[in-house]
């Protein structure tokens, strides 16, 4: 091969993708299923041993090998557990369905069928004391967050339009709630949600039903009811997820779980706790007969009080009418009439006297005016002489012109001045 041919072949070799399990996977270079399964198994092997907790739901023996099903009580999660070491046989007391356990195990991947299982190394049963301790820790946590506080609890409606009921399918608890509620109030309207109230699906189904009823604007109160059972059966109602969902609900929630001694954590979070489902049925609705009796008693008391008040007012009115001033009211008018008549007479007398005095004063003024008026002087024989040219009254003969006008008491006359003479007084002549 020449150098040119070698140089042209090298790029072709570089562009050709590598194949095999060690090459990067792609659509052109997929890993075989056995390779994928082996890699998953290798990764799980590196995970090492784990500690986990769950509830035993199934135990089966096949020779010396024991197969278990371990589930999470709060979720739809389960896993197969295999015991080759005799860990199950070493448990005291013996394991049974429903037991709560903590196991130490190694995750194993089965290449042939692609299944995952836990190979158990050690099993520890969780006793009642441990469960109670865990519930107590959760209770303290929720109490510290204020979920048990009385001031956050919502009051129950007096007469709810519609009642939400979350309970087991065809359960005695549902019958107790409905029977007692409708016995007290036949028109009570229920929106029922039947769910699992124990087992792995309980928490999820109860939370879903609660959210659905809480969104319904017609539902004014929600009852979560379940009959009695063992502590393990009632564990879903102490689940943190459910308790927080109830605390966040807008609608008031009534907890009616088990019997009087049963107190799951839900009882502390709910707005009201009923000791039994029967009590819940009596609490959420008023007793119609009792309310009617109370209404009749109140109506009777109101009628009696009203009649007594009317009687008192009638007596007071009769007493007022018996008084002389009201028995013969014209007496008061007569007394007032006389007083008015006297006042009118006095007023008229004063007015007449004032008129007489005023008339006399007017006559005196009139007489004085007549005496002082020029007309009175003219009536006594005097005359008023004015110069015809200037129109001025003449007081001195020297001021007279050629013609004068003389005003007498009756009429006037014009005269021509023929001669004027100075005034001659008696004192001048003397």
C-alpha positions as CSV (number, residue, x, y, z in Angstrom):
1,X,0.0,0.0,0.0
2,X,1.3,3.4,-1.0
3,X,1.6,6.3,1.4
4,X,-1.3,8.0,-0.3
5,X,-3.5,5.0,0.0
6,X,-2.5,4.6,3.7
7,X,-3.3,8.3,4.4
8,X,-6.7,8.0,2.8
9,X,-7.6,4.8,4.7
10,X,-6.8,6.4,8.1
11,X,-9.7,8.9,8.1
12,X,-12.1,6.1,7.2
13,X,-10.9,4.1,10.1
14,X,-11.3,7.1,12.4
15,X,-14.9,7.8,11.3
16,X,-16.0,4.2,11.9
17,X,-17.7,4.0,15.3
18,X,-16.5,1.4,17.8
19,X,-18.8,-1.3,18.9
20,X,-19.2,-3.6,22.0
21,X,-20.1,-3.2,25.7
22,X,-17.3,-0.8,26.4
23,X,-18.3,1.6,23.7
24,X,-20.6,4.5,24.4
25,X,-24.2,3.4,23.9
26,X,-26.3,5.0,21.2
27,X,-29.0,4.1,18.8
28,X,-26.3,2.8,16.5
29,X,-24.5,0.9,19.3
30,X,-27.2,-0.3,21.8
31,X,-26.2,-2.4,24.8
32,X,-27.5,-5.9,24.8
33,X,-30.1,-6.6,27.5
34,X,-27.7,-8.9,29.4
35,X,-25.2,-6.0,29.6
36,X,-27.9,-3.6,31.0
37,X,-29.0,-6.2,33.5
38,X,-25.4,-6.9,34.6
39,X,-24.7,-3.2,35.0
40,X,-27.8,-2.8,37.2
41,X,-26.6,-5.7,39.3
42,X,-23.1,-4.3,39.6
43,X,-24.5,-0.9,40.7
44,X,-26.7,-2.5,43.3
45,X,-23.8,-4.6,44.5
46,X,-21.9,-1.4,45.2
47,X,-24.9,-0.1,47.2
48,X,-24.0,-2.5,50.0
49,X,-26.3,-3.4,52.9
50,X,-29.2,-1.2,53.9
51,X,-31.5,-0.8,56.9
52,X,-35.1,-0.4,56.0
53,X,-38.5,-0.6,57.8
54,X,-41.8,-1.9,56.7
55,X,-44.8,-4.1,57.4
56,X,-44.9,-7.8,56.6
57,X,-47.9,-8.7,54.5
58,X,-47.0,-12.2,53.3
59,X,-44.8,-15.0,54.5
60,X,-44.2,-18.2,52.5
61,X,-41.7,-21.1,53.2
62,X,-40.1,-23.1,50.4
63,X,-37.9,-25.6,52.1
64,X,-35.3,-23.7,54.1
65,X,-35.9,-20.5,52.1
66,X,-38.4,-18.0,53.4
67,X,-40.0,-15.4,51.1
68,X,-41.6,-12.3,52.5
69,X,-43.4,-9.2,51.1
70,X,-42.4,-6.0,52.9
71,X,-44.6,-2.9,52.3
72,X,-44.5,0.7,53.3
73,X,-47.6,1.4,55.5
74,X,-47.9,5.0,54.1
75,X,-47.6,4.4,50.4
76,X,-48.3,1.9,47.6
77,X,-44.7,0.5,47.7
78,X,-43.7,-3.1,48.4
79,X,-40.7,-5.3,47.8
80,X,-39.8,-9.0,47.9
81,X,-37.5,-10.1,50.7
82,X,-35.7,-13.5,50.6
83,X,-34.2,-15.2,53.7
84,X,-31.5,-17.8,53.1
85,X,-29.8,-17.3,56.5
86,X,-32.5,-18.3,58.9
87,X,-33.2,-14.8,60.1
88,X,-36.9,-15.4,60.1
89,X,-36.6,-18.5,62.1
90,X,-34.6,-16.7,64.7
91,X,-37.3,-14.1,65.4
92,X,-39.0,-14.4,68.8
93,X,-41.9,-14.2,68.8
94,X,-42.4,-15.7,65.4
95,X,-43.2,-13.3,62.5
96,X,-46.8,-13.0,61.4
97,X,-48.7,-11.0,58.8
98,X,-49.0,-7.3,59.7
99,X,-45.8,-7.3,61.9
100,X,-43.8,-4.1,61.8
101,X,-40.1,-4.9,61.3
102,X,-36.7,-3.3,60.7
103,X,-34.4,-5.4,58.4
104,X,-30.7,-5.3,57.4
105,X,-30.5,-6.6,53.8
106,X,-28.5,-6.6,50.6
107,X,-30.2,-5.6,47.4
108,X,-30.0,-8.4,44.7
109,X,-30.8,-8.2,41.0
110,X,-31.9,-11.3,39.2
111,X,-30.6,-11.2,35.7
112,X,-32.9,-13.9,34.2
113,X,-36.2,-12.2,35.0
114,X,-35.0,-8.6,35.8
115,X,-36.5,-8.6,39.3
116,X,-35.2,-6.9,42.5
117,X,-35.3,-8.5,45.9
118,X,-33.7,-7.9,49.3
119,X,-31.6,-10.7,50.8
120,X,-32.1,-10.4,54.5
121,X,-29.3,-10.6,56.9
122,X,-31.0,-9.6,60.1
123,X,-34.6,-8.9,61.2
124,X,-35.8,-6.9,64.2
125,X,-39.4,-6.7,65.1
126,X,-40.7,-3.3,66.1
127,X,-42.5,-3.7,69.4
128,X,-45.5,-1.8,70.7
129,X,-43.2,0.3,72.8
130,X,-41.2,1.4,69.8
131,X,-44.3,2.3,67.8
132,X,-45.6,4.3,70.7
133,X,-42.3,6.1,71.0
134,X,-42.4,7.0,67.3
135,X,-45.9,8.2,67.5
136,X,-45.0,10.3,70.6
137,X,-42.1,11.9,68.7
138,X,-44.4,12.7,65.8
139,X,-47.0,14.1,68.2
140,X,-44.5,16.4,69.8
141,X,-43.3,17.6,66.4
142,X,-46.8,18.5,65.2
143,X,-47.7,20.1,68.5
144,X,-44.5,22.3,68.3
145,X,-45.7,23.4,64.9
146,X,-49.0,24.5,66.3
147,X,-51.2,21.9,64.6
148,X,-52.9,21.0,68.0
149,X,-53.5,24.6,69.0
150,X,-57.1,25.4,70.0
151,X,-57.1,28.8,68.3
152,X,-56.6,27.3,64.9
153,X,-59.6,24.8,65.2
154,X,-62.6,25.9,63.2
155,X,-66.1,25.8,64.8
156,X,-68.6,23.3,63.4
157,X,-71.6,24.7,61.6
158,X,-74.9,24.5,63.5
159,X,-77.0,23.3,60.5
160,X,-74.7,22.1,57.7
161,X,-76.1,22.2,54.2
162,X,-74.1,19.0,53.2
163,X,-71.9,16.7,55.3
164,X,-68.9,14.9,53.9
165,X,-68.3,11.4,55.2
166,X,-65.0,9.5,54.7
167,X,-65.3,5.9,55.9
168,X,-64.7,2.3,55.0
169,X,-66.7,0.5,52.3
170,X,-70.0,-0.7,53.7
171,X,-68.6,-0.4,57.2
172,X,-70.4,-0.3,60.6
173,X,-68.9,3.2,61.1
174,X,-70.7,4.5,58.1
175,X,-74.0,3.0,59.2
176,X,-73.6,4.4,62.7
177,X,-72.9,8.0,61.4
178,X,-75.8,8.0,58.9
179,X,-78.3,6.3,61.3
180,X,-77.7,8.7,64.2
181,X,-77.5,11.8,62.1
182,X,-80.7,11.1,60.2
183,X,-82.5,10.1,63.5
184,X,-81.7,13.6,64.8
185,X,-82.3,15.4,61.5
186,X,-84.1,13.4,58.8
187,X,-83.2,16.0,56.1
188,X,-79.4,15.6,56.7
189,X,-77.6,15.4,53.4
190,X,-74.4,13.4,53.1
191,X,-71.6,13.2,50.5
192,X,-70.0,9.8,51.2
193,X,-66.6,8.6,50.1
194,X,-65.8,5.0,50.7
195,X,-62.1,4.3,51.0
196,X,-59.7,1.9,52.5
197,X,-59.3,2.6,56.3
198,X,-56.4,0.2,56.9
199,X,-53.6,-1.2,54.9
200,X,-51.1,0.4,52.5
201,X,-53.7,2.3,50.5
202,X,-55.5,3.9,53.5
203,X,-53.5,7.1,53.8
204,X,-53.5,7.9,50.1
205,X,-57.2,7.2,49.6
206,X,-58.3,9.1,52.7
207,X,-56.2,12.1,51.7
208,X,-57.6,12.0,48.2
209,X,-61.2,11.9,49.5
210,X,-60.5,14.7,51.9
211,X,-59.1,16.9,49.2
212,X,-62.1,16.2,47.0
213,X,-64.6,17.0,49.7
214,X,-62.7,20.1,50.8
215,X,-63.0,21.5,47.3
216,X,-66.8,21.1,47.2
217,X,-68.3,24.4,48.3
218,X,-71.5,22.7,49.4
219,X,-69.8,20.5,52.0
220,X,-69.6,22.4,55.3
221,X,-68.2,19.7,57.5
222,X,-66.2,16.5,56.9
223,X,-66.3,13.4,59.1
224,X,-63.5,10.8,59.0
225,X,-64.9,7.7,60.6
226,X,-63.6,4.2,61.3
227,X,-64.6,1.5,63.8
228,X,-62.4,0.0,66.4
229,X,-59.3,-2.1,65.8
230,X,-55.8,-2.9,66.9
231,X,-53.2,-0.2,67.2
232,X,-51.6,-1.5,64.0
233,X,-55.0,-1.2,62.2
234,X,-55.3,2.4,63.3
235,X,-51.8,3.5,62.4
236,X,-52.9,5.2,59.1
237,X,-54.8,7.8,61.2
238,X,-51.5,8.7,63.0
239,X,-49.7,9.2,59.7
240,X,-48.0,12.5,59.3
241,X,-49.2,13.0,55.7
242,X,-52.8,12.6,56.7
243,X,-52.5,14.7,59.8
244,X,-51.0,17.6,57.8
245,X,-53.7,17.3,55.1
246,X,-56.4,17.6,57.8
247,X,-54.6,20.6,59.3
248,X,-54.5,22.3,55.9
249,X,-58.2,21.7,55.1
250,X,-60.5,24.7,54.9
251,X,-63.6,22.8,55.8
252,X,-64.0,21.8,59.5
253,X,-63.0,18.1,60.1
254,X,-64.4,15.7,62.7
255,X,-62.3,12.7,63.7
256,X,-64.3,9.6,64.7
257,X,-61.8,6.9,64.9
258,X,-62.2,3.7,66.9
259,X,-63.7,3.7,70.4
260,X,-63.2,5.9,73.4
261,X,-59.7,4.7,74.4
262,X,-58.4,5.0,70.8
263,X,-56.7,8.3,70.3
264,X,-54.8,8.4,67.0
265,X,-52.9,11.7,66.3
266,X,-55.7,12.6,63.9
267,X,-57.9,13.3,67.0
268,X,-55.5,16.1,68.1
269,X,-55.3,17.7,64.7
270,X,-59.0,17.6,63.8
271,X,-61.3,20.5,64.6
272,X,-63.4,18.3,66.8
273,X,-62.9,14.7,68.2
274,X,-65.8,12.2,68.5
275,X,-65.1,9.3,70.7
276,X,-67.1,7.0,68.4
277,X,-68.7,7.2,64.9
278,X,-72.1,7.2,66.8
279,X,-71.1,10.4,68.6
280,X,-70.0,12.0,65.4
281,X,-73.4,11.3,63.9
282,X,-75.0,13.1,66.9
283,X,-72.5,16.0,66.9
284,X,-72.6,17.2,63.3
285,X,-76.3,17.9,63.1
286,X,-78.7,19.3,65.7
287,X,-81.5,17.2,67.2
288,X,-84.7,18.4,65.4
289,X,-87.0,17.2,68.2
290,X,-84.8,18.8,70.8
291,X,-84.6,22.1,68.9
292,X,-88.3,22.1,68.4
293,X,-88.8,21.6,72.2
294,X,-86.4,24.4,72.9
295,X,-88.2,26.6,70.4
296,X,-91.6,25.9,71.9
297,X,-90.2,26.6,75.4
298,X,-88.7,29.9,74.1
299,X,-91.9,30.8,72.4
300,X,-93.9,30.2,75.6
301,X,-91.5,32.2,77.7
302,X,-91.6,35.0,75.1
303,X,-95.4,35.0,75.1
304,X,-95.5,35.0,79.0
305,X,-93.0,37.9,79.1
306,X,-95.0,39.8,76.5
307,X,-98.3,39.3,78.3
308,X,-96.8,40.4,81.6
309,X,-95.4,43.5,80.0
310,X,-98.7,44.4,78.4
311,X,-100.5,43.9,81.7
312,X,-98.1,46.2,83.5
313,X,-98.5,48.8,80.8
314,X,-102.3,48.5,80.9
315,X,-102.3,49.0,84.7
316,X,-100.1,52.0,84.3
317,X,-102.4,53.4,81.6
318,X,-105.4,52.8,83.8
319,X,-103.7,54.6,86.8
320,X,-102.9,57.6,84.6
321,X,-106.5,57.7,83.2
322,X,-107.8,57.7,86.8
323,X,-106.1,60.9,87.7
324,X,-108.5,64.0,87.9
325,X,-106.7,65.8,85.1
326,X,-107.3,62.9,82.7
327,X,-110.7,61.7,84.2
328,X,-112.2,65.2,83.5
329,X,-109.7,67.0,81.1
330,X,-112.1,69.9,80.5
331,X,-111.4,71.1,84.1
332,X,-107.8,71.9,83.0
333,X,-109.2,73.6,79.9
334,X,-111.6,75.7,82.0
335,X,-108.9,76.9,84.3
336,X,-106.8,77.8,81.4
337,X,-109.7,79.5,79.7
338,X,-110.3,81.8,82.7
339,X,-106.6,82.7,82.8
340,X,-106.7,83.4,79.1
341,X,-109.8,85.6,79.4
342,X,-108.2,87.6,82.2
343,X,-105.1,88.1,80.2
344,X,-107.2,89.2,77.2
345,X,-109.2,91.7,79.4
346,X,-106.1,93.1,80.8
347,X,-104.5,93.4,77.4
348,X,-107.6,95.2,76.0
349,X,-107.7,97.6,79.0
350,X,-104.1,98.5,78.6
351,X,-104.5,98.9,74.8
352,X,-107.5,101.2,75.4
353,X,-105.7,103.2,78.0
354,X,-102.7,103.5,75.7
355,X,-104.9,104.6,72.8
356,X,-106.6,107.3,75.0
357,X,-103.3,108.7,76.1
358,X,-102.0,108.7,72.6
359,X,-105.2,110.4,71.3
360,X,-104.8,113.2,73.9
361,X,-101.2,113.6,73.1
362,X,-102.0,113.9,69.5
363,X,-104.7,116.5,70.1
364,X,-102.3,118.6,72.2
365,X,-99.7,118.3,69.4
366,X,-102.3,119.3,66.8
367,X,-103.4,122.3,68.9
368,X,-99.8,123.5,69.3
369,X,-99.2,123.0,65.6
370,X,-102.2,125.0,64.8
371,X,-101.1,127.8,67.1
372,X,-97.6,127.9,65.7
373,X,-98.6,127.5,62.0
374,X,-98.5,130.5,59.6
375,X,-102.1,129.9,58.8
376,X,-103.1,130.7,62.4
377,X,-101.2,134.0,62.1
378,X,-102.9,134.8,58.9
379,X,-106.3,134.0,60.5
380,X,-105.6,136.7,63.1
381,X,-105.4,139.4,60.4
382,X,-101.8,139.2,59.4
383,X,-100.5,139.0,55.8
384,X,-97.4,137.7,54.1
385,X,-95.9,140.2,51.5
386,X,-93.5,138.9,48.9
387,X,-91.7,140.8,46.2
388,X,-93.1,139.9,42.8
389,X,-89.8,140.1,41.1
390,X,-87.6,138.2,43.5
391,X,-90.3,136.1,45.2
392,X,-88.7,136.8,48.6
393,X,-90.7,137.6,51.7
394,X,-90.4,141.3,52.5
395,X,-89.5,142.3,56.0
396,X,-88.4,145.9,55.2
397,X,-90.3,148.4,53.1
398,X,-87.1,149.5,51.6
399,X,-86.6,146.1,50.0
400,X,-90.0,146.3,48.1
401,X,-89.9,146.5,44.3
402,X,-92.5,148.1,42.0
403,X,-95.0,145.3,42.6
404,X,-95.8,143.1,45.6
405,X,-98.0,140.0,46.3
406,X,-100.0,139.9,49.5
407,X,-101.1,136.5,50.9
408,X,-104.1,136.8,53.3
409,X,-105.8,134.2,55.4
410,X,-108.1,133.6,52.5
411,X,-106.7,134.3,49.1
412,X,-104.0,136.6,47.9
413,X,-103.7,139.8,45.8
414,X,-101.2,141.8,43.8
415,X,-100.5,145.5,44.4
416,X,-98.3,148.1,42.9
417,X,-96.0,150.0,45.3
418,X,-96.8,153.7,45.1
419,X,-94.8,154.9,48.0
420,X,-92.6,153.4,50.8
421,X,-92.0,155.0,54.2
422,X,-89.4,154.0,56.8
423,X,-90.6,152.2,59.9
424,X,-91.6,154.5,62.8
425,X,-91.2,152.9,66.2
426,X,-92.6,154.3,69.4
427,X,-89.2,154.4,71.0
428,X,-87.8,156.4,68.1
429,X,-90.6,158.9,68.4
430,X,-89.9,159.3,72.1
